[in-house]
Each structure stands twice: as structure tokens, then as C-alpha cells.
């Protein structure tokens, strides 16, 4: 089965959006790998603990001893296959993640800020060049 690629674009707050996405996905039993530059993942790590009182989302860094039992893995530079079985890759950019096409689903999160939009367009072109036609979902009105 081919990888399904989708872009969630024009996100006013990509980190808050990611928290909601991860909460919903893990409630449905999904296992996700989240990739981004380390400072972004550090912010997300904190939000996953504190965004909503009483709604902790189980997560660890990919090299943690509990990674095999945890539904959300954080990695700034994952190697293909390092995460084991995952249902989806959630990417904050800036580029494509090696081995993405071996996964069942990739969700690209793109904020409203100009640098994020430019990097998102570059990733969209790269997926299309690889023969994929990503689904684009626009946030807000």
C-alpha cells in the first residue's frame, strides 16, 4: 500500500494543533513519530505535558528505553526504521524525512509564518516529484 501524504496548512499555532492531533490519534490507538528541529520538539515536549490539565499525551524521545511501549516518539533526525512500527509520521519540516515513503501515512504541519510556508511548498514539490499527490487541508476559514 502506498504512503498517504497530507498537508495541514495555514495553522495559526502548529504546536497546539499537533497536541490536538496527537491526542486524538493516540486515543484511537495510533503510534506516531513526530519530527522537527530540536527547539521545536523541546517546545512540543513541554506542551504535551501541560497544554490541557489532566490530558497528558504519553511521549518519549526516540532513543528512550521506553520508546517501544510509547505511542508518541519525538525525533529531530530519525533513521529509517529506528522507530519500529508507526501509523503516521508528523513532520514540522524543514525537509522530507528519510524513509517517509515506507510509512503508511505522513502528515505535514505548516504554519502561517512565511518561512514555514516556503519550507512547506518545497516539501510539497518534493512529494509531487516523487510521484505523490498530497491531500491539502486548510485550517480555519
URHU-V556148 format. One line per field, one symbol per residue. phi: phi as a letter, one per 40 degrees, with the letter a starting at -180 (. if undefined). psi: psi as a letter, one per 30 degrees, with the letter a starting at -180 (. if undefined). A space follows every 50 residues. Layout:
# URHU-V556148
phi: ???
psi: ???
This chain:
# URHU-V556148
phi: .cccbbbbbgccadccccdcccccccccgcbbbbbacdccccccdccccb dbdgbdbdaaccccccdcbbcbbbacaccdgccgcbcabbbcgcbccdgd ccccabbcbbcccdcccccccccdccccccgbbccbbccgc
psi: klkkkkkjlhkeieeeeeeeeeeeeefgglkkkkklleeeeeeeeeefef ekkghkjklllfglfgefgkfkkkkfikkkfefbkkflkjkgafakkkge fflfkkjkkjlfkeeeeeeeeeeeeeeefgglikkkjkla.
